[in-house]
């Protein structure tokens, strides 16, 4: 096997690492997130315009699901509490979307997407929450119940599976509060962000 210089390997690693968007530096401030990644604001607005889900609701859900880590994976499962045994679910990416739901999303959009692409993931959350409103009557502004339906699936929510999970209801309240905080923050910087969005040049 031909020897590859260490410098070449290091350069390749840096190049590959550079392709992955790092999580925002300040995840608790929506204005800071969008200032760091202006394209994310553009993508979030596009989601809201298409599906009607408020930007701050979708971003609060994403923060809880992945902490804005592009290639986030669910926790590992363990056999006998010691031996690693795969993952607790096949969820993946910014939105922690599961394969069946993601396929339904792609079919609905008429195109393929990537779960570790922010634009696709935020659009998925908008699509899912809009579907939840249509099927279950939960307002797209109701972060608490939207998150419960997102986590449990619409069928699980309808069966009230979350009621046996006090910890999940606490998490849903946390997401609800994060959404309110994000909404208040967005109200303070929306003008600035809109000005940037109108002058945004993707190239």
Backbone as JSON Lines, residues from 0, in Angstrom:
{"i":0,"aa":"X","n":[0.84,-1.19,0.0],"ca":[0.0,0.0,0.0],"c":[0.88,1.24,0.0]}
{"i":1,"aa":"X","n":[0.57,2.18,-0.89],"ca":[1.38,3.39,-1.02],"c":[1.21,4.28,0.19]}
{"i":2,"aa":"X","n":[2.35,4.8,0.7],"ca":[2.31,5.65,1.9],"c":[1.78,7.04,1.52]}
{"i":3,"aa":"X","n":[0.82,7.54,2.3],"ca":[0.27,8.87,2.07],"c":[0.86,9.81,3.11]}
{"i":4,"aa":"X","n":[1.49,10.91,2.69],"ca":[2.1,11.85,3.64],"c":[1.1,12.33,4.69]}
{"i":5,"aa":"X","n":[1.58,12.47,5.92],"ca":[0.71,12.9,7.01],"c":[0.09,14.26,6.73]}
{"i":6,"aa":"X","n":[0.83,15.12,6.05],"ca":[0.32,16.46,5.74],"c":[-0.9,16.41,4.83]}
{"i":7,"aa":"X","n":[-0.88,15.48,3.89],"ca":[-2.0,15.34,2.97],"c":[-3.23,14.84,3.72]}
{"i":8,"aa":"X","n":[-3.01,13.87,4.61],"ca":[-4.12,13.35,5.41],"c":[-4.71,14.43,6.31]}
{"i":9,"aa":"X","n":[-3.86,15.24,6.9],"ca":[-4.34,16.31,7.77],"c":[-5.15,17.32,6.99]}
{"i":10,"aa":"X","n":[-4.69,17.67,5.8],"ca":[-5.41,18.62,4.95],"c":[-6.77,18.07,4.56]}
{"i":11,"aa":"X","n":[-6.81,16.76,4.23],"ca":[-8.08,16.14,3.86],"c":[-9.06,16.15,5.02]}
{"i":12,"aa":"X","n":[-8.53,15.89,6.23],"ca":[-9.39,15.89,7.41],"c":[-9.96,17.28,7.68]}
{"i":13,"aa":"X","n":[-9.13,18.29,7.55],"ca":[-9.59,19.67,7.75],"c":[-10.65,20.03,6.73]}
{"i":14,"aa":"X","n":[-10.45,19.6,5.49],"ca":[-11.4,19.9,4.42],"c":[-12.75,19.26,4.71]}
{"i":15,"aa":"X","n":[-12.73,17.98,5.12],"ca":[-13.97,17.28,5.41],"c":[-14.66,17.89,6.62]}
{"i":16,"aa":"X","n":[-13.88,18.23,7.64],"ca":[-14.45,18.83,8.85],"c":[-15.1,20.16,8.53]}
{"i":17,"aa":"X","n":[-14.48,20.91,7.6],"ca":[-15.0,22.21,7.22],"c":[-16.34,22.14,6.53]}
{"i":18,"aa":"X","n":[-16.7,20.96,6.03],"ca":[-17.97,20.81,5.34],"c":[-19.14,20.72,6.31]}
{"i":19,"aa":"X","n":[-18.87,20.44,7.58],"ca":[-19.91,20.29,8.59],"c":[-20.08,21.62,9.32]}
{"i":20,"aa":"X","n":[-21.29,22.15,9.32],"ca":[-21.55,23.41,10.0],"c":[-21.55,23.19,11.51]}
{"i":21,"aa":"X","n":[-20.73,23.96,12.2],"ca":[-20.65,23.84,13.65],"c":[-21.92,24.38,14.3]}
{"i":22,"aa":"X","n":[-22.31,23.84,15.45],"ca":[-23.49,24.37,16.15],"c":[-23.28,25.84,16.49]}
{"i":23,"aa":"X","n":[-24.34,26.61,16.59],"ca":[-24.21,28.03,16.94],"c":[-23.5,28.21,18.28]}
{"i":24,"aa":"X","n":[-22.78,29.3,18.41],"ca":[-22.03,29.56,19.64],"c":[-22.95,29.87,20.81]}
{"i":25,"aa":"X","n":[-24.03,30.59,20.54],"ca":[-24.99,30.94,21.6],"c":[-26.37,30.41,21.21]}
{"i":26,"aa":"X","n":[-26.67,29.2,21.65],"ca":[-27.92,28.55,21.25],"c":[-29.14,29.09,21.98]}
{"i":27,"aa":"X","n":[-28.93,29.86,23.02],"ca":[-30.06,30.38,23.78],"c":[-30.56,31.72,23.27]}
{"i":28,"aa":"X","n":[-29.91,32.27,22.26],"ca":[-30.31,33.55,21.71],"c":[-30.55,33.41,20.21]}
{"i":29,"aa":"X","n":[-31.81,33.52,19.8],"ca":[-32.15,33.31,18.39],"c":[-31.52,34.38,17.5]}
{"i":30,"aa":"X","n":[-31.42,35.6,18.0],"ca":[-30.79,36.65,17.21],"c":[-29.33,36.32,16.95]}
{"i":31,"aa":"X","n":[-28.64,35.82,17.97],"ca":[-27.23,35.44,17.81],"c":[-27.08,34.3,16.83]}
{"i":32,"aa":"X","n":[-27.99,33.34,16.89],"ca":[-27.94,32.2,15.97],"c":[-28.04,32.69,14.53]}
{"i":33,"aa":"X","n":[-29.02,33.55,14.27],"ca":[-29.23,34.01,12.91],"c":[-28.17,35.0,12.44]}
{"i":34,"aa":"X","n":[-27.58,35.72,13.38],"ca":[-26.46,36.6,13.0],"c":[-25.25,35.77,12.59]}
{"i":35,"aa":"X","n":[-25.05,34.66,13.31],"ca":[-23.93,33.79,12.97],"c":[-24.17,33.06,11.65]}
{"i":36,"aa":"X","n":[-25.42,32.66,11.43],"ca":[-25.77,31.93,10.21],"c":[-26.96,32.6,9.51]}
{"i":37,"aa":"X","n":[-26.7,33.69,8.77],"ca":[-27.78,34.41,8.09],"c":[-28.61,33.52,7.16]}
{"i":38,"aa":"X","n":[-27.98,32.53,6.55],"ca":[-28.7,31.63,5.64],"c":[-29.75,30.84,6.4]}
{"i":39,"aa":"X","n":[-29.53,30.59,7.67],"ca":[-30.52,29.86,8.48],"c":[-31.78,30.68,8.64]}
{"i":40,"aa":"X","n":[-31.62,32.0,8.78],"ca":[-32.81,32.84,8.89],"c":[-33.6,32.8,7.59]}
{"i":41,"aa":"X","n":[-32.9,32.89,6.48],"ca":[-33.54,32.81,5.17],"c":[-34.29,31.49,5.02]}
{"i":42,"aa":"X","n":[-33.67,30.4,5.42],"ca":[-34.31,29.08,5.33],"c":[-35.52,28.98,6.27]}
{"i":43,"aa":"X","n":[-35.39,29.56,7.45],"ca":[-36.49,29.51,8.43],"c":[-37.7,30.29,7.95]}
{"i":44,"aa":"X","n":[-37.46,31.45,7.36],"ca":[-38.55,32.26,6.82],"c":[-39.23,31.52,5.67]}
{"i":45,"aa":"X","n":[-38.43,30.87,4.82],"ca":[-38.99,30.1,3.71],"c":[-39.9,28.99,4.24]}
{"i":46,"aa":"X","n":[-39.48,28.36,5.35],"ca":[-40.31,27.33,5.98],"c":[-41.63,27.91,6.48]}
{"i":47,"aa":"X","n":[-41.55,29.05,7.16],"ca":[-42.76,29.66,7.71],"c":[-43.71,30.09,6.6]}
{"i":48,"aa":"X","n":[-43.16,30.62,5.52],"ca":[-44.0,31.05,4.4],"c":[-44.69,29.87,3.74]}
{"i":49,"aa":"X","n":[-44.03,28.73,3.72],"ca":[-44.62,27.55,3.06],"c":[-45.61,26.82,3.95]}
{"i":50,"aa":"X","n":[-45.27,26.65,5.25],"ca":[-46.08,25.8,6.12],"c":[-46.82,26.54,7.23]}
{"i":51,"aa":"X","n":[-46.45,27.78,7.48],"ca":[-47.15,28.56,8.49],"c":[-46.7,28.32,9.92]}
{"i":52,"aa":"X","n":[-45.69,27.49,10.11],"ca":[-45.17,27.25,11.45],"c":[-44.24,28.38,11.84]}
{"i":53,"aa":"X","n":[-44.48,29.03,12.97],"ca":[-43.62,30.16,13.38],"c":[-42.16,29.75,13.5]}
{"i":54,"aa":"X","n":[-41.31,30.65,13.08],"ca":[-39.87,30.4,13.13],"c":[-39.41,30.01,14.53]}
{"i":55,"aa":"X","n":[-39.89,30.73,15.54],"ca":[-39.38,30.47,16.89],"c":[-39.85,29.11,17.43]}
{"i":56,"aa":"X","n":[-41.0,28.63,16.96],"ca":[-41.48,27.31,17.37],"c":[-40.6,26.22,16.77]}
{"i":57,"aa":"X","n":[-40.35,26.31,15.48],"ca":[-39.55,25.29,14.81],"c":[-38.12,25.26,15.33]}
{"i":58,"aa":"X","n":[-37.56,26.43,15.62],"ca":[-36.18,26.48,16.11],"c":[-36.08,25.94,17.54]}
{"i":59,"aa":"X","n":[-37.11,26.15,18.34],"ca":[-37.1,25.6,19.7],"c":[-37.16,24.07,19.66]}
{"i":60,"aa":"X","n":[-37.96,23.54,18.74],"ca":[-38.02,22.09,18.57],"c":[-36.67,21.54,18.12]}
{"i":61,"aa":"X","n":[-36.05,22.21,17.15],"ca":[-34.76,21.74,16.65],"c":[-33.69,21.8,17.75]}
{"i":62,"aa":"X","n":[-33.69,22.86,18.53],"ca":[-32.7,22.97,19.61],"c":[-32.83,21.78,20.57]}
{"i":63,"aa":"X","n":[-34.05,21.44,20.92],"ca":[-34.26,20.32,21.84],"c":[-33.85,18.99,21.22]}
{"i":64,"aa":"X","n":[-34.16,18.82,19.95],"ca":[-33.89,17.53,19.3],"c":[-32.42,17.27,19.05]}
{"i":65,"aa":"X","n":[-31.67,18.29,18.66],"ca":[-30.29,18.04,18.24],"c":[-29.26,19.03,18.75]}
{"i":66,"aa":"X","n":[-29.69,20.08,19.43],"ca":[-28.78,21.17,19.81],"c":[-28.07,21.72,18.58]}
{"i":67,"aa":"X","n":[-28.76,21.67,17.44],"ca":[-28.26,22.2,16.17],"c":[-27.0,21.48,15.69]}
{"i":68,"aa":"X","n":[-26.88,20.2,16.05],"ca":[-25.77,19.37,15.56],"c":[-26.24,18.68,14.28]}
{"i":69,"aa":"X","n":[-25.56,18.94,13.17],"ca":[-26.02,18.47,11.86],"c":[-26.18,16.96,11.8]}
{"i":70,"aa":"X","n":[-25.21,16.23,12.35],"ca":[-25.24,14.76,12.24],"c":[-25.57,14.11,13.59]}
{"i":71,"aa":"X","n":[-26.43,14.76,14.35],"ca":[-26.79,14.23,15.68],"c":[-27.43,12.85,15.58]}
{"i":72,"aa":"X","n":[-27.06,12.0,16.52],"ca":[-27.61,10.65,16.64],"c":[-28.25,10.49,18.01]}
{"i":73,"aa":"X","n":[-29.27,9.65,18.14],"ca":[-29.87,9.39,19.46],"c":[-28.9,8.63,20.35]}
{"i":74,"aa":"X","n":[-29.19,8.54,21.65],"ca":[-28.29,7.82,22.56],"c":[-28.16,6.36,22.19]}
{"i":75,"aa":"X","n":[-27.07,5.76,22.64],"ca":[-26.86,4.33,22.42],"c":[-27.74,3.5,23.35]}
{"i":76,"aa":"X","n":[-28.11,2.34,22.86],"ca":[-28.79,1.36,23.71],"c":[-27.73,0.42,24.25]}
{"i":77,"aa":"X","n":[-27.97,-0.14,25.44],"ca":[-27.0,-1.06,26.04],"c":[-27.66,-2.36,26.45]}
{"i":78,"aa":"X","n":[-26.96,-3.46,26.16],"ca":[-27.41,-4.78,26.56],"c":[-26.85,-5.06,27.95]}
{"i":79,"aa":"X","n":[-27.72,-5.4,28.87],"ca":[-27.31,-5.64,30.26],"c":[-26.64,-4.42,30.86]}
{"i":80,"aa":"X","n":[-27.04,-3.24,30.39],"ca":[-26.55,-1.95,30.9],"c":[-25.07,-1.71,30.66]}
{"i":81,"aa":"X","n":[-24.4,-2.59,29.94],"ca":[-22.95,-2.47,29.77],"c":[-22.53,-2.52,28.3]}
{"i":82,"aa":"X","n":[-23.07,-3.47,27.55],"ca":[-22.61,-3.71,26.18],"c":[-23.35,-2.81,25.2]}
{"i":83,"aa":"X","n":[-22.62,-1.96,24.43],"ca":[-23.28,-1.1,23.43],"c":[-24.06,-1.96,22.44]}
{"i":84,"aa":"X","n":[-25.31,-1.55,22.16],"ca":[-26.19,-2.36,21.33],"c":[-26.99,-1.46,20.38]}
{"i":85,"aa":"X","n":[-26.27,-0.77,19.51],"ca":[-26.95,0.1,18.55],"c":[-27.49,1.36,19.19]}
{"i":86,"aa":"X","n":[-28.43,1.99,18.5],"ca":[-29.04,3.23,18.98],"c":[-30.48,2.98,19.41]}
{"i":87,"aa":"X","n":[-30.99,3.88,20.24],"ca":[-32.35,3.69,20.74],"c":[-33.4,3.92,19.64]}
{"i":88,"aa":"X","n":[-33.01,4.62,18.57],"ca":[-33.92,4.82,17.44],"c":[-33.09,5.18,16.21]}
{"i":89,"aa":"X","n":[-33.67,5.11,15.01],"ca":[-32.93,5.47,13.8],"c":[-33.02,6.95,13.46]}
{"i":90,"aa":"X","n":[-33.41,7.78,14.42],"ca":[-33.47,9.22,14.19],"c":[-32.09,9.76,13.85]}
{"i":91,"aa":"X","n":[-32.08,10.86,13.09],"ca":[-30.78,11.41,12.67],"c":[-30.94,12.87,12.28]}
{"i":92,"aa":"X","n":[-29.87,13.61,12.49],"ca":[-29.78,14.96,11.94],"c":[-30.38,16.07,12.8]}
{"i":93,"aa":"X","n":[-30.41,17.25,12.2],"ca":[-30.9,18.44,12.9],"c":[-32.28,18.23,13.53]}
{"i":94,"aa":"X","n":[-33.18,17.62,12.79],"ca":[-34.56,17.47,13.24],"c":[-34.82,16.13,13.91]}
{"i":95,"aa":"X","n":[-33.8,15.26,13.98],"ca":[-33.96,13.91,14.53],"c":[-35.14,13.19,13.86]}
{"i":96,"aa":"X","n":[-35.23,13.37,12.55],"ca":[-36.31,12.73,11.79],"c":[-36.03,11.24,11.61]}
{"i":97,"aa":"X","n":[-37.08,10.44,11.71],"ca":[-36.95,9.01,11.47],"c":[-37.17,8.71,9.99]}
{"i":98,"aa":"X","n":[-36.55,7.64,9.49],"ca":[-36.61,7.33,8.06],"c":[-38.02,7.31,7.45]}
{"i":99,"aa":"X","n":[-39.03,6.67,8.06],"ca":[-40.36,6.66,7.42],"c":[-40.95,8.06,7.26]}
{"i":100,"aa":"X","n":[-40.83,8.88,8.31],"ca":[-41.37,10.24,8.23],"c":[-40.6,11.06,7.21]}
{"i":101,"aa":"X","n":[-39.3,10.84,7.15],"ca":[-38.49,11.59,6.18],"c":[-38.86,11.21,4.75]}
{"i":102,"aa":"X","n":[-39.13,9.94,4.52],"ca":[-39.54,9.51,3.17],"c":[-40.88,10.15,2.8]}
{"i":103,"aa":"X","n":[-41.81,10.2,3.77],"ca":[-43.1,10.84,3.51],"c":[-42.9,12.32,3.17]}
{"i":104,"aa":"X","n":[-41.99,12.95,3.88],"ca":[-41.67,14.36,3.63],"c":[-41.12,14.55,2.22]}
{"i":105,"aa":"X","n":[-40.17,13.7,1.85],"ca":[-39.58,13.81,0.51],"c":[-40.64,13.59,-0.57]}
{"i":106,"aa":"X","n":[-41.52,12.62,-0.35],"ca":[-42.59,12.38,-1.32],"c":[-43.52,13.57,-1.43]}
{"i":107,"aa":"X","n":[-43.8,14.19,-0.29],"ca":[-44.67,15.37,-0.28],"c":[-44.02,16.54,-1.02]}
{"i":108,"aa":"X","n":[-42.71,16.68,-0.85],"ca":[-41.98,17.78,-1.49],"c":[-41.68,17.49,-2.95]}
{"i":109,"aa":"X","n":[-41.72,16.21,-3.32],"ca":[-41.4,15.86,-4.69],"c":[-39.93,15.92,-5.01]}
{"i":110,"aa":"X","n":[-39.09,15.85,-3.99],"ca":[-37.64,15.88,-4.19],"c":[-36.96,15.25,-2.98]}
{"i":111,"aa":"X","n":[-35.7,14.87,-3.16],"ca":[-34.96,14.27,-2.06],"c":[-34.3,15.36,-1.24]}
{"i":112,"aa":"X","n":[-33.97,15.01,-0.01],"ca":[-33.3,15.97,0.88],"c":[-32.34,15.24,1.78]}
{"i":113,"aa":"X","n":[-31.71,15.98,2.66],"ca":[-30.73,15.4,3.57],"c":[-31.05,15.82,5.0]}
{"i":114,"aa":"X","n":[-31.05,14.87,5.9],"ca":[-31.38,15.16,7.28],"c":[-30.3,15.97,7.99]}
{"i":115,"aa":"X","n":[-29.09,16.02,7.42],"ca":[-28.05,16.85,8.02],"c":[-27.85,18.17,7.28]}
{"i":116,"aa":"X","n":[-28.86,18.55,6.5],"ca":[-28.89,19.85,5.84],"c":[-29.91,20.73,6.56]}
{"i":117,"aa":"X","n":[-29.49,21.9,7.03],"ca":[-30.39,22.73,7.83],"c":[-31.65,23.11,7.08]}
{"i":118,"aa":"X","n":[-31.52,23.54,5.84],"ca":[-32.69,23.98,5.07],"c":[-33.72,22.87,4.95]}
{"i":119,"aa":"X","n":[-33.26,21.65,4.68],"ca":[-34.18,20.51,4.56],"c":[-34.8,20.17,5.91]}
{"i":120,"aa":"X","n":[-33.99,20.21,6.97],"ca":[-34.47,19.82,8.29],"c":[-35.5,20.81,8.84]}
{"i":121,"aa":"X","n":[-35.27,22.1,8.66],"ca":[-36.24,23.07,9.17],"c":[-37.54,22.99,8.36]}
{"i":122,"aa":"X","n":[-37.42,22.68,7.08],"ca":[-38.62,22.5,6.25],"c":[-39.39,21.26,6.7]}
{"i":123,"aa":"X","n":[-38.66,20.22,7.11],"ca":[-39.3,19.01,7.62],"c":[-40.13,19.32,8.87]}
{"i":124,"aa":"X","n":[-39.56,20.1,9.79],"ca":[-40.29,20.45,11.01],"c":[-41.55,21.23,10.67]}
{"i":125,"aa":"X","n":[-41.44,22.17,9.72],"ca":[-42.62,22.92,9.3],"c":[-43.68,22.0,8.69]}
{"i":126,"aa":"X","n":[-43.23,21.1,7.84],"ca":[-44.14,20.14,7.2],"c":[-44.82,19.26,8.24]}
{"i":127,"aa":"X","n":[-44.06,18.78,9.22],"ca":[-44.62,17.86,10.21],"c":[-45.62,18.58,11.12]}
{"i":128,"aa":"X","n":[-45.27,19.76,11.58],"ca":[-46.16,20.49,12.48],"c":[-47.43,20.94,11.75]}
{"i":129,"aa":"X","n":[-47.3,21.26,10.47],"ca":[-48.5,21.62,9.69],"c":[-49.41,20.4,9.55]}
{"i":130,"aa":"X","n":[-48.81,19.23,9.35],"ca":[-49.59,18.0,9.26],"c":[-50.26,17.67,10.58]}
{"i":131,"aa":"X","n":[-49.58,17.97,11.67],"ca":[-50.16,17.74,13.0],"c":[-51.37,18.64,13.22]}
{"i":132,"aa":"X","n":[-51.27,19.87,12.8],"ca":[-52.44,20.75,12.92],"c":[-53.61,20.24,12.09]}
{"i":133,"aa":"X","n":[-53.28,19.79,10.88],"ca":[-54.33,19.31,9.98],"c":[-55.0,18.04,10.53]}
{"i":134,"aa":"X","n":[-54.21,17.12,11.07],"ca":[-54.76,15.84,11.51],"c":[-55.29,15.85,12.94]}
{"i":135,"aa":"X","n":[-54.65,16.61,13.82],"ca":[-55.01,16.57,15.23],"c":[-55.62,17.88,15.74]}
{"i":136,"aa":"X","n":[-55.59,18.9,14.91],"ca":[-56.16,20.17,15.33],"c":[-55.3,20.96,16.3]}
{"i":137,"aa":"X","n":[-54.03,20.63,16.43],"ca":[-53.12,21.34,17.33],"c":[-52.55,22.56,16.6]}
{"i":138,"aa":"X","n":[-52.75,23.73,17.17],"ca":[-52.25,24.95,16.55],"c":[-50.74,24.88,16.33]}
{"i":139,"aa":"X","n":[-50.28,25.45,15.24],"ca":[-48.85,25.5,14.97],"c":[-48.12,26.44,15.93]}
{"i":140,"aa":"X","n":[-48.87,27.23,16.67],"ca":[-48.3,28.12,17.68],"c":[-48.24,27.44,19.05]}
{"i":141,"aa":"X","n":[-48.86,26.28,19.2],"ca":[-48.92,25.55,20.47],"c":[-47.69,24.66,20.59]}
{"i":142,"aa":"X","n":[-46.59,25.26,21.03],"ca":[-45.32,24.54,21.07],"c":[-45.38,23.3,21.96]}
{"i":143,"aa":"X","n":[-46.05,23.41,23.08],"ca":[-46.1,22.31,24.04],"c":[-46.69,21.04,23.41]}
{"i":144,"aa":"X","n":[-47.88,21.15,22.87],"ca":[-48.53,19.97,22.29],"c":[-47.93,19.57,20.95]}
{"i":145,"aa":"X","n":[-47.45,20.54,20.19],"ca":[-46.77,20.2,18.95],"c":[-45.52,19.37,19.23]}
{"i":146,"aa":"X","n":[-44.79,19.72,20.29],"ca":[-43.59,18.96,20.6],"c":[-43.93,17.55,21.06]}
{"i":147,"aa":"X","n":[-44.98,17.42,21.87],"ca":[-45.38,16.09,22.31],"c":[-45.75,15.21,21.12]}
{"i":148,"aa":"X","n":[-46.48,15.77,20.15],"ca":[-46.86,15.01,18.96],"c":[-45.65,14.71,18.09]}
{"i":149,"aa":"X","n":[-44.68,15.63,18.08],"ca":[-43.46,15.43,17.3],"c":[-42.64,14.28,17.91]}
{"i":150,"aa":"X","n":[-42.55,14.26,19.22],"ca":[-41.75,13.24,19.9],"c":[-42.42,11.87,19.87]}
{"i":151,"aa":"X","n":[-43.71,11.83,20.15],"ca":[-44.43,10.56,20.27],"c":[-44.99,10.06,18.94]}
{"i":152,"aa":"X","n":[-45.01,10.92,17.94],"ca":[-45.72,10.6,16.71],"c":[-47.18,10.94,16.9]}
{"i":153,"aa":"X","n":[-47.88,11.22,15.83],"ca":[-49.28,11.63,15.95],"c":[-50.15,10.52,16.54]}
{"i":154,"aa":"X","n":[-49.85,9.28,16.17],"ca":[-50.61,8.16,16.72],"c":[-50.41,8.03,18.22]}
{"i":155,"aa":"X","n":[-49.15,8.15,18.66],"ca":[-48.86,8.07,20.08],"c":[-49.51,9.19,20.85]}
{"i":156,"aa":"X","n":[-49.48,10.38,20.28],"ca":[-50.12,11.53,20.94],"c":[-51.62,11.27,21.09]}
{"i":157,"aa":"X","n":[-52.23,10.76,20.03],"ca":[-53.67,10.48,20.07],"c":[-54.02,9.45,21.14]}
{"i":158,"aa":"X","n":[-53.08,8.54,21.4],"ca":[-53.29,7.52,22.43],"c":[-52.84,7.99,23.82]}
{"i":159,"aa":"X","n":[-52.41,9.26,23.89],"ca":[-51.97,9.85,25.16],"c":[-50.78,9.12,25.79]}
{"i":160,"aa":"X","n":[-49.88,8.6,24.95],"ca":[-48.73,7.88,25.49],"c":[-47.84,8.77,26.35]}
{"i":161,"aa":"X","n":[-47.85,10.06,26.07],"ca":[-46.99,10.98,26.82],"c":[-47.41,11.09,28.29]}
{"i":162,"aa":"X","n":[-48.66,10.78,28.59],"ca":[-49.14,10.93,29.97],"c":[-48.44,9.96,30.93]}
{"i":163,"aa":"X","n":[-47.87,8.9,30.38],"ca":[-47.12,7.95,31.21],"c":[-45.65,8.34,31.3]}
{"i":164,"aa":"X","n":[-45.31,9.5,30.75],"ca":[-43.91,9.95,30.73],"c":[-43.81,11.36,31.3]}
{"i":165,"aa":"X","n":[-43.83,11.5,32.62],"ca":[-43.73,12.83,33.23],"c":[-42.51,13.61,32.77]}
{"i":166,"aa":"X","n":[-41.4,12.89,32.56],"ca":[-40.18,13.55,32.11],"c":[-40.36,14.21,30.75]}
{"i":167,"aa":"X","n":[-41.16,13.57,29.87],"ca":[-41.38,14.11,28.54],"c":[-42.24,15.37,28.6]}
{"i":168,"aa":"X","n":[-43.23,15.37,29.47],"ca":[-44.05,16.56,29.63],"c":[-43.23,17.73,30.18]}
{"i":169,"aa":"X","n":[-42.25,17.42,31.02],"ca":[-41.35,18.46,31.51],"c":[-40.49,19.01,30.37]}
{"i":170,"aa":"X","n":[-40.01,18.11,29.52],"ca":[-39.22,18.54,28.36],"c":[-40.07,19.42,27.45]}
{"i":171,"aa":"X","n":[-41.31,19.03,27.23],"ca":[-42.2,19.81,26.38],"c":[-42.42,21.21,26.93]}
{"i":172,"aa":"X","n":[-42.51,21.34,28.26],"ca":[-42.62,22.66,28.88],"c":[-41.35,23.46,28.67]}
{"i":173,"aa":"X","n":[-40.23,22.78,28.71],"ca":[-38.94,23.43,28.46],"c":[-38.89,23.96,27.03]}
{"i":174,"aa":"X","n":[-39.35,23.16,26.09],"ca":[-39.37,23.59,24.68],"c":[-40.33,24.76,24.51]}
{"i":175,"aa":"X","n":[-41.45,24.69,25.18],"ca":[-42.43,25.79,25.12],"c":[-41.82,27.09,25.63]}
{"i":176,"aa":"X","n":[-41.1,27.03,26.74],"ca":[-40.46,28.23,27.28],"c":[-39.38,28.74,26.34]}
{"i":177,"aa":"X","n":[-38.61,27.81,25.76],"ca":[-37.58,28.21,24.81],"c":[-38.19,28.92,23.61]}
{"i":178,"aa":"X","n":[-39.33,28.43,23.16],"ca":[-40.03,29.05,22.05],"c":[-40.45,30.48,22.39]}
{"i":179,"aa":"X","n":[-40.97,30.67,23.59],"ca":[-41.37,32.02,24.02],"c":[-40.17,32.95,24.07]}
{"i":180,"aa":"X","n":[-39.06,32.44,24.59],"ca":[-37.84,33.24,24.66],"c":[-37.35,33.6,23.27]}
{"i":181,"aa":"X","n":[-37.32,32.61,22.39],"ca":[-36.91,32.86,21.01],"c":[-37.82,33.88,20.34]}
{"i":182,"aa":"X","n":[-39.13,33.76,20.58],"ca":[-40.07,34.69,19.97],"c":[-39.84,36.12,20.42]}
{"i":183,"aa":"X","n":[-39.58,36.31,21.71],"ca":[-39.31,37.65,22.23],"c":[-38.01,38.2,21.66]}
{"i":184,"aa":"X","n":[-37.0,37.35,21.57],"ca":[-35.72,37.79,21.0],"c":[-35.87,38.17,19.53]}
{"i":185,"aa":"X","n":[-36.61,37.37,18.8],"ca":[-36.8,37.62,17.38],"c":[-37.5,38.96,17.15]}
{"i":186,"aa":"X","n":[-38.4,39.3,18.05],"ca":[-39.09,40.57,17.92],"c":[-38.15,41.76,18.02]}
{"i":187,"aa":"X","n":[-37.0,41.56,18.66],"ca":[-36.04,42.65,18.84],"c":[-35.07,42.79,17.67]}
{"i":188,"aa":"X","n":[-34.91,41.74,16.89],"ca":[-33.91,41.81,15.81],"c":[-34.47,41.48,14.44]}
{"i":189,"aa":"X","n":[-35.78,41.3,14.34],"ca":[-36.35,40.9,13.05],"c":[-36.06,41.92,11.94]}
{"i":190,"aa":"X","n":[-36.15,43.22,12.28],"ca":[-35.89,44.24,11.27],"c":[-34.48,44.13,10.71]}
{"i":191,"aa":"X","n":[-33.53,43.94,11.59],"ca":[-32.13,43.76,11.17],"c":[-31.98,42.52,10.3]}
{"i":192,"aa":"X","n":[-32.61,41.43,10.73],"ca":[-32.49,40.17,9.98],"c":[-33.18,40.26,8.62]}
{"i":193,"aa":"X","n":[-34.31,40.95,8.57],"ca":[-35.02,41.11,7.3],"c":[-34.2,41.93,6.32]}
{"i":194,"aa":"X","n":[-33.55,42.95,6.83],"ca":[-32.68,43.76,5.96],"c":[-31.57,42.91,5.38]}
{"i":195,"aa":"X","n":[-30.99,42.03,6.24],"ca":[-29.94,41.14,5.77],"c":[-30.47,40.11,4.79]}
{"i":196,"aa":"X","n":[-31.7,39.62,5.04],"ca":[-32.29,38.6,4.14],"c":[-32.53,39.18,2.76]}
{"i":197,"aa":"X","n":[-33.01,40.43,2.69],"ca":[-33.29,41.02,1.39],"c":[-32.03,41.26,0.57]}
{"i":198,"aa":"X","n":[-30.91,41.42,1.28],"ca":[-29.64,41.65,0.57],"c":[-28.8,40.39,0.5]}
{"i":199,"aa":"X","n":[-29.39,39.26,0.98],"ca":[-28.64,38.0,1.02],"c":[-28.32,37.54,-0.4]}
{"i":200,"aa":"X","n":[-27.05,37.19,-0.63],"ca":[-26.59,36.7,-1.93],"c":[-25.92,35.35,-1.72]}
{"i":201,"aa":"X","n":[-26.55,34.26,-2.15],"ca":[-26.05,32.92,-1.83],"c":[-24.73,32.55,-2.44]}
{"i":202,"aa":"X","n":[-24.25,33.34,-3.38],"ca":[-22.98,33.0,-4.03],"c":[-21.83,33.8,-3.44]}
